[in-house]
């Protein structure tokens, strides 16, 4: 890859100066160094010390010792790091190997050590030079912004806990629940300790318990050390709050031979040494760790679901403001939007709503301060919606020029529900002209391109949503699906996409082509880069009882029992490898094979599924699509005299209007086909029904623009009105990075040769699809798989996917389901689940406050590592930096 001659870096010119961005000449790495393109970097309190000159006169200096990025060049002699690998630059930036600390393996304490962002320039820049010996390997599938805090706060608490020699099961107390404390709680809990959270105020109790605390001590209600002694005394106390007066008496809470570990710089602190001698107590400090320690901390967090939520700011325009607000404690909820304003590439947005979103965020802050409660469980969460959902005062174009400058007068019901739950709608996303296209193109908005590969299509008709999420521009959103419009773009872009049965969510106030037809109903459903985000969006919007606002919605709330019922028995899975019309590319079939193997390994029964009736079902469906003779589309394009895109023109030209009687007969055929399919489902397994079906979503990965031809693997389920979900399974080809944790699927050379040279296509479309097969060009592209259930089995489909593939995805639950008792972890599902026969409280307690003390920038965006609180907010004076927000959709999303 070609590198720029210069790059931007933010630096302190002298002691006390403000951050200033400057253009810097790009230097190639010398011997032992690597050049890294920065994707994320932390700004912790130590960077403020750098600004104050506490480390000496080392100016000018680019701060940042929590940098994550991709290696773009290596210097001579570097053998442990390769170009293309993802690495981190932590506090420990290098060592000389000559001092006693180095000789005993404590490289981070090297007498002549290098500190990133202190003794050499750090990661507040587009590029950074790092010592290869200290580079931390980062999993390629991990979100850089999520990993960044673990390079300082994470490794500090992780290393301190594991090096103190406290046996598992011992009592470990964590004082302070900020950036260090909320991570310490999680690490200690996952390491097998009995954990006590200590903080001022009862409002943090629920938050602490969710993170893994077994006990909570409110220091405002009495002496916390007395409370610790009533629990038997702490074997270890981790002090994370920078308050010398609060730390000094903590030794009184220790058990005999207990250890107080100070992790936050305090300055002079007084301790009762008589008390320490009599009980054999000790006080320790801990200074981060070296390269291997950081890798261990990251791996442990990744495996055990330890998370650090982040808040984001625009690097180019808000770097100084963000830093100053971190120091002054004036950060507010709206700054979470900074990330999403910068994520637009590839033509995904059509109606940015940032100004109204910021106003909405301000209103939510004011509401919280006034009422001391959240509006709803999605309070402050940014979401996007497809350009079909009416938003008052905003156009809904359906990709037509003639619908421009005609703003809606009212919100769609789904928009109303989202806002009632507290969400912030940040943008509407583009769709193709007429919606009736498996790609995303229109004369109004142009061509939407695949992120990073503009020659490819992200699919359609929800290509705008998919593109935005692929670039980390949206944490979750709502789209529609009448023939694969949610699932195909999700498959192509590595996302989760749920097509519910029609009527499960409200279509009221959502515009559509062919409005008035109900023969092939369109469905509304969520999309997200993270499975748990999608499930929570689904769940919360159903718990809002949408049928009370729209009588056409079936009155079925979220059925928690159905969601967990899958885990109680072995399933029967039907498998589709080939629909008999178009043969999928070899890697697509291989992905389905491997997905099925996961089911089989879990002990579930797998049977082949007949698709003999699929072509006839799709033939009926296509007749419905053309039943009006193209009149709906012709009427729309005539409003502004706009041209039709090629696919839409072909659809119109092939359409012939049918009579009412012909329409009735077509509906009779549809009903008969649906009834026959239902009987097949019920009797598929020796007279017993199958539970779900596994299939490909599309016969290919992302392909060049205007080359999509077959969506039969997706739209058959629209014809049947079944529930279907696309999920990311693997990447095409073979990994070019031996350290990558991504799963790749490559067909054998024999299979490729057979498909290209021996297979006889069944029809013209099949031959066309084979002509798109290009293993070299498709290398690294996403491959999704589809799981299908019957009508209104959304909970079953979600749980089947999560239960079987939970550990495969390694997702972190962002909003746990609350029960009257402590949740337990099931071995085969990598998210928290509830024990059986316990009361489920469907509406979780609202998350009220997010406090934070650690900044990040991500892909050119300053972001903030935070902690989350439940219950009413404490006064701003009681804790420096606070922001009001629900964490529900703040599950980190992977950088594409």
N, C-alpha and C positions, 0 to 999 in steps of 0.2 A: 504494500500500500504506500501511496505517496504521503509524505508528511509536510505540514506547513513550515514556512520559514520562521514564523513568529507565532506566539500564542499569548493568551491573556492570563495574568496572574494577579491576585489581590495581595498586597503586602503592606506592612508597617514600615514607613521610612525611618522613623525614629521613635524613641520612647514616648508613649502617650499619643502618638499620631493616630489618625483614623485610617481604616482600610482604604486603599486606593488601587483601582485596577490599572495595570499598565501592560503595554505590549512588550513582550520579552522575546529575544532571539532564541530559537529552539536549538539546543545543543545535543549532539549525538552522545550516547553514553560511552564513557571511557572504560578501561579495563575494570571488571568487577561490578559494573553498574548496569542498570536496565532503565529504559525509558518507558513510562507508563502513561497512557491516556486516561485521565481521571474520570470516573463515573460518579463517585460519591466521596465526600470527605466530611469528617466531623469537626466541629468547633466546640471543644469543651472548655471548661473554666481555665485550664492550663494555658490556653491561647490568650486569655485575658492577661495572665501573668506575663506572657511573652510581650504583649503590648506595653505593659508597665515597666519592662526592663528588669524584672526580677531574676532573670537568668544571665544578666550581664548586657553589655553593649554589643549586641549581635545584629544590629540593623545595617541596612534594610533587610527585612526577612519576610518570606512568605510562610505564614503559619500553616498548621494542619498536620496532625499525626494520626489521623484515622482515614487515610486515603484508600479507596478501592478503585481499581481500573484494569485495563487490558494492556498487556505488554506489546509495544509496537517496535521496539528495537533492543538489542542486547549488545553489550560491550565484549571485548576480547576476554577469553578465559571463563566466561559464564557458561556453566554446564547444567546448573540445576533449574534454570528457568528458560522457557522458550517463547518466541513470539506467538501471540495469540492467547496465551494463558492469562487467566484472571488472578491478580495478586492484590495484596494489601500492604500499605506502608504504615506501621504502627509507631508507638513511642520509641521502641527499640529500633534504631535505624542502622545499626552496625556495631561491630566490636573488633578489637585488634588481636584477641587471643593470647595476649602476653601477661595480663594481670591475674591475680589469684581468683577473682570472680569468674573470669573466662575459663580458667583451668578447672573450676569446679562446676561448670555448666550454667552459671548465673550470668549469661551474656548481657542481660538487660542492665546489670550493675557494673559493666565494664568501666574501669577507671578512665579509659580514653574512648569511651563509646560515643556513638553518633546518635543524635536525637532528631528525628524528622520534625520539621517545623520549628526547631529551636537552634540547633547547631548547623543545620542545612535546610534549604528551602523545602517546605512541605506541600500539602495537597490542596491549598486554596488556589488552584490553577487548573488550566486545561490539560497540562502535562506536568509530570514530576519525575525527577531522577531519583532512583532508589538503589541502595546497596543490594545486590542480588542475594547475598548471604542472609539478609534479614527479611527478604520478601516473604510474605505470608500467602500461601496458596488458598484461593477462594473458590468454592464450588461454582461452576459456570451457571448452574440453575438457581443460585441464590441471588436475592435482590441486593444490589450493591448498597442501597440506602439502609437496608435492614442489617447488613453485616457491619457497616461502618462503626457503629457504637461498640461492637464487640471487640474491636481492636484496641480499645482503651478501657471503657467501663466494664465490658464483658470479661476480658481476660484478667482484669484486676480482681474482680470478685471471685471469679472461677478459680484462679490460681491461689488466692488467699485461702479459700475454703478447703481446697484439696491438699494444701501443704501444712495445715495446722495440726494434723494428726488426731482430729476428733473422730471417734468411731461413729459409724452409721447408727442412727437411732438416737444419738445425743441431741440435747436441746441447744438449738442455735437461734439466737435473737438477732434481728436486723433493726438497727436504729436509723430511722429516716427512710422515706419511701420515694426518693427522687430518682434521678437518672441512674445512680449506682444502686440504690436500695431496691428498686423494683426488679432489677436484674438479679440482685443478691437473693431476694426471696425465691425467685424461680429456680436459680441454680441450686440453692440449699435444699429446697423441697425435692427437686428431681434427683439429688444425690442421696436421698434417703434419710434426711434429718427431720426431727420434729422442730418445726419452725415457728418462731414467735415474731410477729411484726410489732414494732414500737413506733408510735407517732403521736402527734398532738391533735386531738380531735377524733370524735367517733365517726365522722363522715368518711374516713378512709378505711373503715373496717371491712366493708364488703369487697372493696377493691383488693385489699391485702389477702383476704380469704380466697378470692378467685385466683390470685397468683400462686397460691399454694400454702399460705400460712395456715397453721393449725390453731393458733391462738392470736389474739390481738390485745395489745395493752395501750390504753389511751393515757398519755402522760398528764393530761389535764385533770384526770379524775383521781389522781393519787401518785404516790411514789412508784415509778416504773420498776425500780430495783426491788422493792418489797413484793410487787406483783410477780417478778421473776423468781424470787425466792419461794413464793407459794407454789410455783411450778417445779421446784426442786433446784433452782439455780441453773444458769446457763453454762454449758460447757464452752460456749464461744459466743461472743457478741461482736457483730460486724457493725462498726460505726461508720455510717456513710454521710451523715449530715454535718456540714462544715460549721459547727457551733461548739466552741471550746467549753462553754459553760454547761452544755448538755452532755458532753463526753466525760467530763471530769468525774462525776459520781458513778459512772457505769460499772466500775469494778465491784461495787456493792451488790450487783445483780448476778455475779458469777458464782458458780459452784466451786468447791475446792479444786485447785489446779486448773481453773478456768482461764480462758484466754480472751483478752480484749484486742480486737484487730481494728486499727484505725486506717481507713481507706481514703479519707478526704483530708487534704491539707488544712491544718488548723492553726499552726503556730504554737506558742507555749501553752501547755495544759498541766494542771496540778492533779496529782493522784495521792491517795492515802497510802503511803508506802508501808506503814505498820500493818494495815489491813492486808496488803498484798503479800507481805512476808508471812503473816500468820496463816494465810490460806493457800500459800504457794501459787499466787496469781501471777500472770505475766501480761505485758502490753506489747503488741507487735504493730509494725507498719508493713505495708506491702506495695511494691512498685511494679505494676503491670506484669510483664513477662516477655520472653523472647519469642522468636518465630514459631517454634514448635508449640509453645504454650498457647499462642493465639490460634493456631490451627486446631488444637485440642478444644479450646473454648468454643470455637465456631462449630466444630463437628458435634460437640455435646448439645449445643443449642439447637442445631438443625435436627438432630435425632429426637430430642425430647420436647420440641415445640416451645422453646423459650423465645419470647418475642420482645422486641422493643419498637413501640409505635413511633412514627415520625411525622413531623410537620415541616412543610416545605416553603421555600422562598426563591424568588428569581435571582440567580447569581449576578447577572449582568446589571440589573437595575436596583436590586434590594440588598446587596451584600452588606453595605454599610448600615443600612437601617436595621437589618436583621441582627447584626452583631451588637449594635447599640441597644436594641430592645432586649436582647438576651441579658445584657448587663443591668438594664434598668427595670426589667420585669414587666414590660408593657405589651407583651405579645397577646394577640387575640385570635379567636377562632378563624377569622377570614383568611389568615395566611396559609391555611391548607390549600387554598385555591391557587397559590403561586405555581405549583407544579403543573397543574392542568392547563394553565394558560400557555405554557411553553411546549406542550406535547403535540401541538398541531403540525402534522406533516402528512402528505399523501392525500389531502383533500377530504378529511373526515368530518369536519364541522360545517354546518350550513347556517346555524343561528347561534353564535356565541352569546351567552347570557351572563357574562362576567360581572357587569355593573349591577344588574339586579341580584345576582348571586351574592355579591359583596354586601348589598343592602340587606338581603335576607340573613346573612351571617351576623351582621350588626344587630338585627332585630332579635335573633336567637340569643345573642349575648345579653341583650337588655332584658329579654324575657326571663332568662335564667337568674340574673341578678335580682330582678324584682320578685319573682315567684319562688325562687329557690327550688326549682324542679325543671325537668326537661319537658319539652312539648311532646316528645315521643321517643321510641327506642332508636330512631335513626337521626336524632338531633345533631345537626351540623354536618351530616354526611353528604359529600358531593356525588351526584349521580348524573348520568346522561340519558337522553331518550331519543329514539328514532324520530325522524321528521314525519311522523304520522300523528303524534300526540299533540292535541291542541294545547297551547299555552296562551292565556289571555294577553293580547297585545303583540303577539308574535305570529309571523306567517307559518302556515303549514302547506308546503308546496307539492308534496308527492313527486318532486322532481320535475314539475311542470312550470314553464315560464309564466303561463297564464294565471297561476295561483299566487304569484308574487305580489307583494304590497297589498295583501288582503288579510290583515291580522285577525286572529280568532278573537271572539268576544268572551269566551269562557274557557276554563281549563277542562281537559279531559278528566274523567273520573280517576284514572290511574295517577295523573298529576296531582289531583286533589288529595288522594290517599297518601302519596309520597310526601307531600308537604305537611299533611296532618301528622305524619309519623316523624316529622322534623328534618326531612332530607332537603338538600339544596340542589336544584337542577342547574347545572353549569353550562349545558349546551344541548342543542338538537343536532343530530348527525344526519349526513346525507344519505339519500336512497336513489336508486335509478329512476329514470323516467317511467312512470306508471307503476312502479314497484315490481312489475311482472318480468323480472330478469334475474338470473343467477350471478350477475356481476353488478357493478355500481358505476353507472355512467348516465349523464343527462346533458342536454344542451344548456341547462341552467347552471349546473355545478361543475360540469366537466367530468374528467375521469379520475376516479379514486384508485390509488395505487397501493401495492403491497409494501409495507414498511421495510426499507432497506433494499428492496428489489423492485424499483418502479416499473420494470418491464412486465411484472406479474400483476394479476388481479387478486384482491382480497376476497372475492366472492360477493354475493348479494342475496337478497336485497338489503340486508343489514350490514353492508360493507363499511359504512361509516362508523357504526358502533364498533365493529371488529377492529378496524384500523386504529381507532382512538385507544382502545384497550390494549392492543398489541404494543403500542408505544407508551404504555403506562399513563395514558391520559385520562382514564376513567377507572374507578374501582368496581363499578357495576352499573348496569343500565338496563333499559327495557326496550324490547324490539317486538317484531311480529314475524309470523311464519305461516305461509300458505302453501309452500312447496319446498321447504328447506332453508328459508331465509334467515333463520337464527342459526341452524345447525351447520350449514355448509360454510359460512364465513368463520364460525367458531372452529371448525375442523381445520380450515386453511391457516388460521392465525393462532392456533395453540390456545384456545379458550374453552370454557365450559358454556354450553348453551342449551337451555331447556325449552322445548315446545310442549306446553301443556295441552290438554284437550280443550276444545273451544268452549267458552263460557266459564272457564275456571277463573279467569280475570276479566275485567270489564273492558269492552271495546267502545263504550260510550264516549264520544268526544275524540275518538281516534279516527282520522280520515282514512279512506281506502279506495283503491280502484274497484270497479264493479260493485259499488255499494248497493245493497239491496239483495244481492244474491246470498243464499245460504247453503247452496248445494255442496261447495267445498269450503267450509268455514275457515277463516284465518284465526290464528291463535296469538295471544299476547304472552310473552314470557321473558325471563331475565337472561342476561349474559354477564359473565365475569371471568377474569383471569384466575379466580380462586374458587374452588368448589364450595367452601363454607360460606363465602360471600353470597353465592348464588342461592344456597339453601336458605340463608337468613332473609334475603330479599323475598324469596317465595313465601316463606313462613310468615314474616311480619305483615306482608300485604294481604295474606289470607286471614290472619287474625284480626285485620282491620274490618272484616265483614263487608267486602265490596258489594254483595248482593243488596245491601241496604241502600246503596246509591245507584244501583243499576239492576233492575228486575230481571235482566237477561243473564245475569251471573248465577250459576248454580249455587245454592246455599250450602256449600261444603267448606267448613273451616279447615285449618291445618290439623291433620289427624296424627297426633304424636304417636299413638299406638301403632298405626300403620307404618310410621317412619322407623320404629324399632322392631316391628314384627318380623322383618326379614332375618334378623340375627338369631332367631329362635329355632331355625330349621335349615335343612339342606334344600337347595333350590334346584329346579330343572330349567336349564338354559337352552334355548334354541339358537342355532348358529347359521348365519347366512354368509357364505363366502362368495357367491356369484348369484346375481338375480336372474340369470338366464337371458338377459338382453344385452348388457354391456359387461364385459369382464374387467374387474379392477386391475390396476397395475400390480405387478408382483409384490412390491413392498406394502401396498395397501392390504393385500390378502395376508401377507405375513404378519402384519400388525394385528389383524383379527385373530389369526392363529395364536399369537402370543397372549392376547387378551383372554381368549378362551382357556388357554393353559393355566392362567391365574385362577380362574374359576375351578378348573379341574383339580388343581393343587389344593384348593381349599375344601375339596371333598364334595363339590356340587356335581350334579349330573348334567352332561352336555349331550344334546342330540342335534342332528342336522335338521334344518328347517327348509321345507319345500317352498319354492318361489314360483311354482308353475302358474299361479293365478295372478302374479304381479303385473305382467304386461297387459292383461285384459283390464285390470283395475286402473292402471295408468291411462289406458286408452279411453276409458270412461271419463277419467279426471280431465284429460286434455280436451275432450269435447265440451265439458263444462266451462273450461277456461275460454273457449271460443264461442260460447252459446249466443252471445249478443252480436256476433259478426264484427266485433271490434268497435262497436258504436261508442262505448264508454271512452276508450282511448282517443278515437277520432274527435269526439266532442271536446275533450280536454285540450288537445293540441291545437284545435281550431281557434281557441280563445285568443291566443297570441300569435297564431300562425307559425308556431315553432316547427322545426323538422323533427321527424321521428328518428331515434337511434336505430341502427340496423336491426337489432333483435326485435324491438317493438314493431317496427315496420313489417318484419317477417311474420310476427304473430298476427297482426291485423290482416295482412294479405291472405293468410291461411285460414282466416275465420269466416264462417258462414252462419248467418242467423238461422235459428231453428224455431219451429212453431211451438205453441204452448203444449200441444199434444206430444210433439217430439220430446219436449222438455220433461213432461210427465213420464214418458217411457224411459228416459235416461235416468230419472230418479228411481224408477222401479228397478232398473239394472243395478244402480248403486246400492240400493237397500239389499237386494239379493246377494250381491257380492260381499257386503259387510256381514250379513248373517252367515254366509258360507265360511268366511274367514274366522268368525267367532267360533263356529263349530270345530273348525280345524284347530284352533287354539286349545279348545277344551279337550280334544281327543288326541292331541299330538303325541303324548307319551303313554302309549299303551292304554288309552282311555282316560288318562289324567291330563290336566292342562299344564302348560309350561308357565313359568313365572315371568321371565323376561326373555328378550331376544337380543343377541349381539350381532352387529352388522357394521360394515363400513358406512361412512356418511356420503362419500363420493368415490368414484373410481380412480381419482387422481389427487395429487397435492395441488398447490397453487400453480396455475398455468398462465401463459401469456394472455393479455387482454383479448376479449371477444372470441375466445376459443372454447368456452364452456358449452357443452352440448347435452349432458345427461345428468339429471338430478333424481333419477328414479329411486336410488337407494334412500333418499330422504323423503320425497313427496308421497310415496306409497302410504306413509303413516299419517299424512294430512288427509288423504282419501278416507282412511279408516278412522280418523280423528283419535288416534292413539297418542299416548304420552311417549315422547322420545327425547333423549338427551345426548348431545355430542360432548365428548371429553377428550382432552389432549392425551395422547398415549406415547408417542415416540417421535423421533426425527428420521428423515429419510437418509439412508446410506450408512456409512461407517464413520465413527468418531475420528476426527483428526487430532484430538487432544486426549492423550492417555489418562489425564487426570480428571477429565470431565465426568460429571455424574449424570449427564443427559443419557437417555436411553435411545439408541439408534436401531433401526431396522433395515437390514440389507438383504435382498434376495440373492440367492446363489447365481453364479454366472450361468449355470445350466437353465435356471428358471427364466432369467432375463433373455437368454438366447432363444429359448422355446417360445416365449411370448412374442418376441420381435420377428422371428424367422419361421416358426413352425405353426403357430396358432393361426387358424383360419377364422377371421372375423365373421360374426353372424349377420351383420347388417352394416349399413353405411356409418351409423353413429359409432358402433363398436370399432370399426376401422379407423374412424377419426380419433377416437380416444387412444387407440394404440399408437397413432402417429404423434401424439403429444408426449409419449414416454421418452424421457431424456434423463437417465440416471445421473449424468454429470451435472446438468443444470438444476436438478432437483435435490442435490446434496444439501442436507441440513434443513430442508423444509419440514414443517410440522405435519404430522399425521394424526388425525383424530379417529376415534371409534365411537359407535353409537349403541346405546342401550335403550330398549323399547319395552314399554308396558302397555296394558290395555287402557281403555278410556278412564280418565280421572284416577290414574294410579301414580300421580306425581310423587307422593311420599314414598311409595314402594320403589320407584325408579331411583330417586335420590339416595335412599338408604342402601339399595342393592349396589349402587356405584360406590358409595362411601364405605360400606362395610367390607366389600371385597378388595377395593383398590385403595383404601385409605392410606396404608403404609407405602403403597407404590407412589402416590402423589406427594406424600410427606407434607401435607397441608397443615397449617396451624389454624385451629378454630379461633375465630375472632369474636364470637359471641356465644358463650356456653348456655345451654339450657339449664334453668334453675330447678332444683328439686328441694324437697324438705330435708334431704340428707346429702351428704358429701358424694359427688360423682365418682365413679370408678372408671378405670381405663380397661377397655377390652383389647386383648392382645392383637387381634386381627384388624383393628381399625385405629388409625393413627390420630384420632380426634377423641375428645372426651365424650363418653356416653354414660347414660344413667343405668343404674342397676334396675332389674325388673321389679314390677309391682310397687313402684314408688309414685307418689303423687307428682304429677307434672304441673308446674305453674306456667301456663303458656306465655304470659306476658312477663318477660324478665324485668328486673329492676333497672331503671334507667341509669345510664352512666352520666354523671353530671359534670365532672370536672376533669380536665387534663392539666397536670402540672408538669413543668419540664425545666431542665437546666442545661441542655446540650443541643447545639445546633449542627445542622448538616447541609451540605449542598449536594444535589443529585442531578446528574446530567445537566449541569449548569444551573442548578437550583439549590439554594440554601434550604436545608430541611432541619427539622427539630426532633430530637429523640425525647420521648415524653413518658410520663406515667399516667395512669388513668385512675380516677376516683369515682366511687358511687356516692350518692346522697348529696345533700346541699353543699354548696361551695363555701369554703372558709374565706374570711376577708382577705383582700389582696395584700394587706399589710402583714398578714401572718406567714406568707410564703412568697418569695420574690416574683416568680414567674408563673402565671396561671393562664389557662385558656379553657373555655367552655366548649365541650364537644363530646359526642358519643363516639366510642371507638369501633362501633359495629362494623363499618366497612373500611377500617384502617388496616386490615390485614395487608401486609406488604405484597406488592405485585412484582413479578419478575421483570427485569430489564430485558427488552427484546434483543 
